[in-house]
Amino acid sequence: MARDVYRGGPAGMVYFLGLVGAAIYFISQAATFWTGVFGFLKALVWPVFLIYEALKYLGV
């Protein structure tokens, strides 16, 4: 009997909490509906900017 083992659950939870926190932050800063939509989209991709800045800081 095969059993699926999924690893990385805690990392997914950290990403989810970061997503929710970023969405709350960006949407609360929005002055209009469309800046709120743009803020939500930024919340979806915040890890990209985080990794980019970290690598740039490390000189990689």
Contact map, one row per residue, 1 for C-alpha under 8 A:
111000000000000000000000000000000000000000000000000000000000
111100000000000000000000000000000000000000000000000000000000
111110000000000000000000000000000000000000000000000000000000
011111000000000000000000000000000000000000000000000000000000
001111100000000000000000000000000000000000000000000000000000
000111111000000000000000000000000000000000000000000000000000
000011111000000000000000000000000000000000000000000000000000
000001111111000000000000000000000000000000000000000000000000
000001111111100000000000000000000000000000000000000000000000
000000011111110000000000000000000000000000000000000000000000
000000011111111000000000000000000000000000000000000000000000
000000011111111100000000000000000000000000000000000000000000
000000001111111110000000000000000000000000000000000000000000
000000000111111111000000000000000000000000000000000000000000
000000000011111111100000000000000000000000000000000000000000
000000000001111111110000000000000000000000000000000000000000
000000000000111111111000000000000000000000000000000000000000
000000000000011111111100000000000000000000000000000000000000
000000000000001111111110000000000000000000110100000000000000
000000000000000111111111000000000000000000100000000000000000
000000000000000011111111100000000000000000000000000000000000
000000000000000001111111110000000000000100100100000000000000
000000000000000000111111111000000000001101110000000000000000
000000000000000000011111111100000000000000000000000000000000
000000000000000000001111111110000000000000000000000000000000
000000000000000000000111111111000001001101100000000000000000
000000000000000000000011111111000011101100000000000000000000
000000000000000000000001111111000001000000000000000000000000
000000000000000000000000111111100001000000000000000000000000
000000000000000000000000011111111011001000000000000000000000
000000000000000000000000000011111011000000000000000000000000
000000000000000000000000000001111111000000000000000000000000
000000000000000000000000000001111111100000000000000000000000
000000000000000000000000000000011111110000000000000000000000
000000000000000000000000001001111111111000000000000000000000
000000000000000000000000011111111111111100000000000000000000
000000000000000000000000001000001111111110000000000000000000
000000000000000000000000000000000111111111000000000000000000
000000000000000000000010011001000011111111100000000000000000
000000000000000000000110011000000001111111110000000000000000
000000000000000000000000000000000000111111111000000000000000
000000000000000000000010010000000000011111111100000000000000
000000000000000000110110010000000000001111111100000000000000
000000000000000000100010000000000000000111111100000000000000
000000000000000000000000000000000000000011111111100000000000
000000000000000000100100000000000000000001111111110000000000
000000000000000000000000000000000000000000001111111000000000
000000000000000000000000000000000000000000001111111100000000
000000000000000000000000000000000000000000001111111110000000
000000000000000000000000000000000000000000000111111111000000
000000000000000000000000000000000000000000000011111111100000
000000000000000000000000000000000000000000000001111111110000
000000000000000000000000000000000000000000000000111111111000
000000000000000000000000000000000000000000000000011111111100
000000000000000000000000000000000000000000000000001111111111
000000000000000000000000000000000000000000000000000111111111
000000000000000000000000000000000000000000000000000011111111
000000000000000000000000000000000000000000000000000001111111
000000000000000000000000000000000000000000000000000000111111
000000000000000000000000000000000000000000000000000000111111
